[in-house]
């Protein structure tokens, strides 16, 4: 019954993601997990028998090790933001893009923008760097949509700096640093980046690789609908990040 309950929950989540979020690797991972849970529910006797000896027992151990590794990665995602909370002295905030629905920021991106807006209102006059290019299913660059959102919320246009070329987290920081240097700022300038909690560890790593030396983070809330897919996708992202180091 536990497996069936999980399968139904993930099925509902998969359907909601299909209609409410962009098509990403995370969506396919959730659909795959949903199928695997239903498969185990209907054929658990045969699967348990296969996994009780021989190659099946080896595969079971590998699966359990993989699951334990995933849990460790989720713990890393959850705990890492505790070490990079804002100090309040940062005057540059880099908002990382997170997808559009046409020309409208996705729910995840709106949450990031609202988090940046909250900091801006507490520290008026700070520079907001909006970092995000245009994806294949997006009508405009993410940076442009982000600027529209913040201007409508009352942020003066002169406090916005648009970086509209990036297509990855690494490029977010590489290209943002280029723009900041043109403004007379350096990699030693205290900055904040805004992203979701699960993304904070990898984002901080790419910020350091880009050359930033004084980096803190503002974490935005994550919708429960996108959280499972985001955690699975980010776990793969962290593995790729480690492999590329």
Secondary structure, DSSP 8 states (H G I E B T S, - for coil): -HHHHHHHHHHHHHHHHHHHS---HHHHHHHHHHHHHHHHHHHHHHHHHHTTSHHHHHHHHHHHHHHHHHHHHHHHHHHHGGGSB--S---EEEEE---EEBTEE-HHHHHHHHHHHHHHHHSTT-EEEEE----TTBSS-HHHHHHHHHHHTT--GGGEEEE----SHHHHHHHHHHHHHHTT--TTS-EEEEEEGGGHHHHHHHHHHHT-SSEEEEEE---HHHHHHHHHHHHHHHHHHHHT-
